């Protein structure tokens, strides 16, 4: 099987010749650039420096040399914006990482680095994000709809993908589809619930769900309108070439749902259905939903609204044991992730502990197909390279 055939077989809930493997196919199935460069050194790959393709999450562009080394079956079709106001135009410059190593960043990236090592990201004079020393990603510091009125919300510009980006994505998607045998993962993004945390701030977004229902209902509507239109523009450009289209919307925390299932079904579920129905009307691409934490109570809802693939499959969260998920939902939804315990085993275990954990999980989640191997979310900066190597070697061998 080619990589594309292997992934599609798994997405069709059939058993491929081996477990399909992903690293870097999306911004949430990747690896922190500092861990990635350690892994490149561990393998003795050609150039230790990497391109940081998504600056906010600090994840690299995974090179062909690494894909072949780890038997990866997925290639990324990333959006152009690496950070607010910073576009990956193909022109790179060297810049030091927080750990002192060199990497490549988009030419317009100019962080402010404070004496304590904190990185601050500004766009149009506004501080948009902050990266504390050796942490894994930027955290937002600017919330454009904080304390906004309903009237201001109506005037707010929910931007659409512009023609320049669409044309660049079209050409790249066609090249990846025609010139490689990988499954092409198109990361669109788009969110109904989690996006409100970035627009209002988490505390305000959650409190206004209770205290200002009209505002939040209209905000959900506007976000849905934007996302549906972006789906239409995006799929018109790349729909014939991608096999997976990625969205994000976190609904869980470690101990359970972030909001009540009844509130989800009343306020959010109808909007997700509009978005995912439009994807299925316009393309054969499978809907990939990245939603962290304990989401067991939403699983039937996800299936009903058209989610084809669940990620990151956070099996360490409450009620998310892999055997339960596979038994109850495994013939109706694909699990993309959950391949290794990233809270305990991957950072703290030995390579043999990692292999044992991977073997057990693939045995459960990969039974009969419907599984693509990836760890739970991105591999963090301090993960030992020998454990990352063991994880992917075991996934390939099972």
C-alpha positions in Angstrom: 0.0 0.0 0.0 1.0 3.6 -0.5 0.8 5.9 2.5 -2.3 7.5 1.1 -4.0 4.1 0.5 -3.0 3.0 4.0 -4.5 6.1 5.7 -7.7 5.9 3.6 -8.1 2.2 4.4 -8.0 3.0 8.1 -10.4 5.9 7.6 -12.8 3.5 6.0 -12.6 1.3 9.1 -10.7 -1.5 7.4 -7.4 -3.0 8.4 -4.4 -1.7 6.4 -1.2 -3.5 5.8 0.2 -1.8 8.9 -0.7 1.0 11.3 -0.8 4.4 9.6 1.6 6.9 11.2 1.4 10.6 11.6 4.0 13.2 12.8 3.5 16.8 11.7 0.5 16.1 9.5 -1.3 18.9 11.4 -0.4 21.5 14.0 -1.8 19.3 16.8 -0.2 16.0 15.8 3.3 17.4 15.8 6.3 18.0 18.0 7.8 21.0 19.7 10.7 22.3 17.6 13.2 21.9 20.5 12.3 18.3 20.9 12.4 17.9 17.1 15.9 19.2 16.8 17.1 16.9 19.6 15.5 14.0 17.6 17.3 15.1 14.5 20.6 15.1 16.4 19.8 11.7 17.8 19.3 10.3 14.3 22.3 12.2 12.9 20.1 13.9 10.2 21.6 16.3 7.7 20.9 19.8 9.2 20.1 20.2 12.9 18.2 23.4 12.2 14.5 23.3 11.4 11.8 25.6 10.0 9.3 26.7 12.6 6.1 26.5 10.5 3.7 27.4 13.3 5.2 29.9 15.7 2.3 30.1 18.1 2.5 26.3 18.8 6.3 26.2 18.2 6.1 23.2 15.9 8.4 22.6 12.9 8.0 21.7 9.3 8.7 18.0 9.3 11.2 17.2 6.6 11.1 14.4 4.1 14.2 12.8 5.7 12.4 12.6 9.0 9.1 11.3 7.5 11.1 8.4 5.9 13.0 7.7 9.1 9.8 7.4 11.1 7.7 5.8 8.3 5.2 8.7 8.4 2.2 8.4 6.1 0.8 12.0 6.3 1.9 15.3 4.9 0.8 18.7 6.1 -1.0 21.4 4.0 -0.6 24.2 6.6 -2.2 27.6 6.6 0.2 30.5 5.7 0.0 32.4 9.0 2.6 31.2 11.4 1.7 33.9 14.0 -0.4 37.1 14.0 0.9 39.1 11.1 3.7 36.6 10.3 3.2 34.7 7.0 5.3 31.7 5.8 6.2 33.2 2.4 9.0 30.7 1.8 11.7 33.2 2.8 13.4 32.1 6.1 15.9 33.6 8.5 17.9 32.1 11.3 16.8 33.0 14.8 17.8 31.5 18.2 15.4 29.3 20.1 14.7 29.7 23.8 17.2 26.8 24.5 20.0 28.6 22.6 19.9 26.5 19.4 19.4 28.0 16.0 16.3 27.4 13.9 14.6 29.1 10.9 11.6 31.4 11.2 9.6 33.4 8.7 11.4 36.5 7.6 8.9 38.9 9.2 9.1 37.3 12.7 10.5 39.9 15.2 9.8 38.9 18.8 10.7 41.1 21.7 12.8 39.0 24.1 12.9 40.2 27.7 15.8 39.9 30.1 14.1 37.0 31.9 13.9 35.1 28.6 10.2 35.7 27.9 9.3 36.2 24.2 6.6 38.7 23.4 4.8 38.8 20.0 3.5 42.2 18.7 1.4 42.9 15.7 0.3 46.5 14.8 1.6 47.7 18.2 -0.5 45.2 20.2 1.0 42.4 22.3 -0.7 39.3 20.9 1.1 36.5 22.7 3.8 35.6 25.2 6.2 32.6 25.4 7.8 31.9 28.8 11.3 30.4 28.8 11.5 26.8 27.5 7.7 26.5 27.4 5.9 24.8 24.6 3.8 27.5 23.0 2.7 31.1 23.0 -0.3 32.0 25.2 -2.6 34.8 23.9 -2.5 38.1 25.7 -5.0 40.1 23.6 -8.7 39.5 23.4 -10.3 41.7 20.8 -13.9 41.3 21.9 -13.3 41.6 25.7 -16.2 43.5 27.2 -17.7 44.1 23.8 -21.3 45.0 23.3 -23.7 43.3 21.0 -23.6 46.3 18.7 -19.8 46.1 18.5 -20.0 42.4 17.8 -22.1 43.1 14.7 -19.5 45.5 13.4 -16.5 43.2 14.1 -14.7 41.9 11.1 -14.5 38.1 11.0 -11.9 37.7 8.3 -12.1 35.2 5.5 -9.2 33.4 3.7 -7.9 35.8 1.1 -7.3 35.0 -2.6 -3.5 35.1 -2.3 -3.5 32.4 0.4 -6.1 30.3 -1.5 -4.0 30.3 -4.7 -0.8 29.3 -2.8 -2.7 26.6 -1.0 -4.2 25.3 -4.3 -0.8 25.0 -5.9 0.8 23.3 -2.9 -2.1 20.9 -2.4 -2.0 19.9 -6.0 1.7 19.3 -5.8 1.5 17.2 -2.7 -1.4 15.1 -4.2 0.2 14.6 -7.6 3.9 14.4 -6.6 3.8 12.4 -3.4 2.0 9.3 -2.2 1.2 10.7 1.3 -2.3 11.4 2.6 -2.7 15.1 2.4 -4.0 16.8 5.7 -5.5 20.2 5.1 -5.6 22.2 8.3 -8.4 24.8 7.9 -8.9 25.5 11.6 -12.2 27.1 12.6 -14.1 26.8 15.9 -17.4 27.7 17.4 -16.7 27.4 21.2 -13.0 27.5 21.8 -12.6 30.6 19.5 -14.7 32.6 22.0 -11.9 32.0 24.5 -9.4 33.8 22.2 -11.9 36.6 21.4 -13.1 37.3 25.0 -10.6 35.6 27.3 -11.5 32.3 28.9 -13.2 33.7 32.1 -15.4 36.1 30.3 -16.4 33.6 27.6 -17.5 31.1 30.2 -19.3 33.6 32.4 -21.1 35.2 29.5 -22.5 31.8 28.6 -24.5 32.2 31.8 -24.9 36.0 32.2 -25.2 37.2 28.6 -26.8 34.5 26.5 -27.9 36.8 23.6 -24.4 38.0 23.0 -22.9 34.5 23.1 -25.6 33.1 20.8 -24.9 35.8 18.3 -21.2 35.2 18.6 -21.6 31.5 17.9 -23.7 32.4 14.8 -21.1 34.8 13.5 -18.3 32.3 14.0 -20.3 29.7 12.2 -21.0 32.0 9.3 -17.3 32.8 9.0 -16.3 29.1 9.2 -18.9 27.9 6.7 -17.8 30.5 4.2 -14.1 29.6 4.8 -15.0 26.0 4.2 -16.5 26.9 0.9 -13.5 29.0 -0.2 -11.0 26.5 1.1 -12.6 23.4 -0.5 -13.0 25.2 -3.8 -9.3 25.6 -3.8 -8.0 22.3 -2.3 -10.9 20.0 -2.0 -9.9 17.6 -4.9 -6.5 17.1 -3.3 -6.9 16.6 0.5 -8.1 13.5 2.3 -8.6 15.2 5.7 -9.7 18.6 6.8 -8.9 19.8 10.4 -10.9 21.8 12.9 -10.3 22.5 16.6 -12.8 23.0 19.5 -11.8 21.9 23.0 -14.8 20.7 25.0 -13.1 18.7 27.7 -10.8 19.1 30.7 -8.9 16.3 32.5 -11.8 15.5 34.8 -14.8 15.8 32.5 -16.6 18.1 30.1 -15.8 21.8 30.1 -19.5 22.7 29.7 -22.6 20.6 30.4 -23.8 18.3 27.6 -27.2 20.0 27.7 -25.6 23.4 27.1 -23.5 22.0 24.3 -26.5 20.5 22.6 -28.6 23.6 22.9 -26.0 26.3 21.9 -23.1 24.7 20.0 -24.1 21.4 18.4 -26.4 22.9 15.7 -23.5 25.1 14.6 -21.1 22.3 14.3 -23.5 20.4 12.2 -23.9 23.3 9.7 -20.1 23.4 9.3 -19.5 19.7 9.0 -22.5 19.2 6.7 -21.0 21.8 4.4 -17.7 19.9 4.3 -19.4 16.7 3.4 -21.6 18.4 0.7 -18.6 19.8 -1.0 -15.9 17.2 -0.8 -14.8 13.7 0.1 -12.5 15.0 2.8 -12.9 13.5 6.3 -13.7 15.9 9.2 -11.0 15.8 11.8 -11.9 17.4 15.1 -9.2 18.2 17.7 -10.9 18.4 21.1 -8.9 17.8 24.2 -9.8 16.3 27.6 -12.6 14.1 28.7 -15.2 14.2 25.8 -16.8 10.8 26.3 -20.2 12.5 27.0 -20.1 14.2 23.6 -19.1 11.3 21.5 -22.6 10.5 20.2 -23.1 14.1 19.5 -19.8 14.3 17.5 -20.8 11.3 15.4 -24.3 12.8 14.8 -22.9 16.2 13.6 -20.5 14.5 11.1 -17.2 14.2 12.9 -15.3 11.4 11.1 -12.1 11.6 13.1 -11.5 12.3 16.8 -8.2 13.7 18.0 -6.1 13.8 20.3 -7.9 10.9 22.1 -6.8 11.9 25.5 -7.0 8.5 27.1 -5.6 9.7 30.4 -8.6 11.9 31.0 -11.7 10.8 32.9 -13.8 8.1 31.2 -11.5 8.0 28.1 -10.0 4.5 28.5 -9.1 3.3 25.0 -10.9 -0.1 25.3 -14.2 1.7 26.2 -13.8 4.2 23.4 -13.1 1.5 20.9 -15.9 -0.8 22.0 -18.6 1.8 22.0 -17.6 4.1 19.1 -14.8 2.4 17.1 -17.0 1.3 14.2 -18.4 4.9 13.8 -15.5 7.2 14.3 -11.7 7.0 13.6 -9.3 7.6 16.4 -6.3 9.7 15.3 -4.1 9.8 18.4 -4.1 8.2 21.8 -1.0 6.2 20.7 1.1 6.8 23.8 0.6 8.1 27.3 2.2 11.5 27.1 1.6 12.5 30.7 3.5 9.7 32.3 5.1 7.1 30.1 6.5 9.2 27.2 8.3 11.8 29.5 9.1 9.6 32.4 9.4 6.0 31.2 12.2 4.1 29.6 12.2 3.3 25.9 10.9 -0.2 26.7 8.1 1.3 28.8 7.2 3.4 25.8 7.2 0.4 23.4 5.0 -1.6 25.8 2.5 1.3 26.0 2.4 1.8 22.3 2.0 -1.9 21.6 -1.0 -2.2 24.0 -2.7 0.9 22.6 -2.4 -0.1 19.0 -3.7 -3.5 19.9 -6.9 -1.9 21.2 -7.4 1.2 19.0 -6.1 -0.4 15.8 -8.2 -3.5 16.0 -10.0 -3.9 12.6 -8.9 -0.4 11.4 -10.2 3.0 12.2 -7.0 4.2 13.8 -4.1 6.4 12.8 -1.1 6.5 15.1 -0.1 9.7 16.8 0.7 10.6 20.4 -1.8 12.6 22.5 -1.3 16.1 21.2 2.1 17.5 20.3 5.3 16.0 21.7 6.7 18.5 24.3 10.1 20.2 24.4 11.7 18.1 27.1 10.7 14.6 25.8 13.9 12.4 25.5 14.7 11.6 21.8 15.3 8.0 22.6 11.6 7.7 23.8 10.3 9.4 20.7 12.4 7.1 18.5 11.1 4.0 20.5 7.5 5.2 20.1 7.6 5.5 16.3 9.7 2.3 15.9 7.1 0.3 17.8 4.2 1.9 15.9 5.8 0.8 12.7 6.5 -2.7 13.8 3.1 -3.5 15.2 
